[in-house]
């Protein structure tokens, strides 16, 4: 029976192709947008991580609560304490750290690789498969033997051998290659497994296996874990209490079946308490260990933006449904005589409802299919504009879950926009309809329902307009922020391999001086310097600093970000020097203990005096903090984020840490920095062909990357808001057009009684603005609740910003006035004689 209803609905819709196409495309916009954003939501937030029992995986995060430092890496000793002290609720705990290295090719050139140092149980914990060779064995991670007895001078560090003492025999370092690197470097040659040696720096790696393809790491972006290392090295981790403050490892653990996160947290709390008791500096720093579910912590930073976008497209889908519902209400009103005749001939109410729902279902089906096409195209665009730190971005696709979502959205849309018109049309006033001879008699009913639908559209649209307004204000604020440097005219790049063949600091320092001189000689170059880390490029980690009272009370130490720079850094980046002086070549010499601090640290350290010439304690090279002299105070730089100010900063010279550490170069030019790419590569190759240039790009690219999350949210919410405003405007236009046709005879009477066209015009426009005002009032209440989820996405603006709310209200009243103008103009232009014939 329902098949006949569908067949009849198909024939009916074929007779009204414009109506059917308009309704289907309106639904396609809503379903397509929601399906595209759902694909991101499903991949990033809902889908489990691709590891066995991923719901039991947790990250162990080290915090220094009294210094406001979170997610600090673990030292070897702290990791071993964690692993040995958590046997009750943990199945296993592994650890990883990643970085970059330079590996020589067979032809003498160099290539950059990413490496991971892992505990030998890491692959087993995360379920990685070995394609060729073997996995790491426990013995591969045994610590290297200590120096021979008597080799250490009195008072020397436990790891330091006497100058002429015989070196202890070293155990080999074992490595497993990623599948992609194995194919790229060795062409899939299996003979290298078990026999091949790979040299990086001063270390030879013995290749014992190849990882199966497809394995990827998913850690939060702030932990700086590379997702796809080329080379995996078995970490020989020793329990060395003397090096407890040297940190690098990020632990990941798997809970035992049935163990709760609360139970596991109590276990690691006990481990942290023991470490605090054993190490005074950890006690004063407020050392603690926090467990976070791996999956949920991965998306902590992006969850608000994705939820806001998902809410926006759901609003857009509801607006589309409301628009189609209005179209169906008008269509049902125009068919009221037909439906009354069918009722008079014995048609039941359920029969009429079923018929109307069949039409709604067909429209929904067409809209869903077209929406999936839009979603497929939309996902491709999303991948092109999405911020690079969005987890699992490349896995976003139109998968079965997205297909199911689109189908469900289509069914729900049928209910949302189909039921009310069907119920309204299924109970015509048969006697009155059949007696009426008016041409537009069918439009006389349903006005209240149509108005309610328009008010709903306006309310939903106003929420989207508020969201887009807040994002626009945030983006403008982000662009106006002074980051503490001028990215325009800067070319940045990394030079790797300075340590290769240059074991002595003096050799590396000479190389950097020669490289700097060559780069300064390039045409158009105004200034040159280098730094590690580099603003907005990642890699920042805190060190502790303090004043004299901190020697007696270590709790007075505070955290600051360290930057290792070459002389000329502040001049090259145009970072203002507020007091004192910048580094000179004389400062970049071994034994010089000088530093430059930013204005934020200077204000903390010496709030009532100049910091220049004073001293602070910092811990960089030595187990205990040492004094350095402050020679200058620079403006604060936004190094890790444009949206947040970040920690205070301390700058030391490259020679202070041993020379060759400053690897990210910056060249300032008056012209296009990209034009220097070729000359830079030639200059570096001329100096030493083994040096490797990576990440060569204008610094403006780093700025745009830092702005990408805000731009992504702004673009999508803005597009949704524009579509919503158009749909709401069209809905309001449709209602007012219906009102004009419905009140044609009344308008004729008014004009016959002396009403001027201007009064008629104002009458219709006033009705449109009245409906808009009611919708905006409801939308205001909804926006106050809905935009709270956006708080973490906003920059220098509150989610309840009154100016944005007022501006968006004015904007929608303009849209409402434009939507009301054409029906009002048509009403004002009516001929009274013709209008009276409608009675």
Protein Blocks (a to p, Z undefined) as FASTA:
>chain_A
ZZmmmmmmmmmmmmmmmlmmmmmmmmmmmmmmmmmmmmmmmmmmmpccfbehkllgccdd
dddfknopghiacdfklmmmmmmmmmmlpmbdcdddddddddddfkopacddddddddfk
lmmmnopacfbhcdddfklmgccddddehkacghiafkbccfklccdddddddddddfkl
mmmmnnopaklgojaccdehjbccddfbdcdehiacdddfklopafbdfbdcdddddddf
klmmpcfbdcdddddehiafklmmmmmmmmmmmmmmmmmklmmnopacddddfklmmmmm
mmmmmmmmmmmmmmmmmmmmmmmmmmmmmmmmmmmmmmmmmmmnopafklmmmmmmmmmm
mmmmmmmmmmmmmmmmmmmmmmmmpcfklghklmgccdfklmmmmmmmmmmmmmmmmmmm
mmmmmmccfklmmmpmcfklmmmgoklmmmmmmmmmmmmmmmmmmmmmmmmmmmmmmmmp
cghiafehpacdddehklgopabfklmmmmmmmmmmmmmmpghiabdcdddddehkghia
cdddddfklmmmmmlpccdddddddehklmmnopacfbhcdddfklmcghiacddddfkl
mmmmmmmbcfehpacdddfkbmbdcddddfbdcddddfkbmkbgbjadddddfklnnghk
ambdcdddfbdfklmmmmmmmmmmmmomkbccehiacfklmmmmmmmmmmmmmmmmmmmm
mmmmmmmmmmmmmmmmmmmmmmmmmmmmmmmnopafklmmmmmmmmmmmmmmmmmmmmmm
mmmmmmmmmmmmpghiafklfklmmmmmmmmmmmmmmmmmmmmmmmmmpcfklmmmmZZ
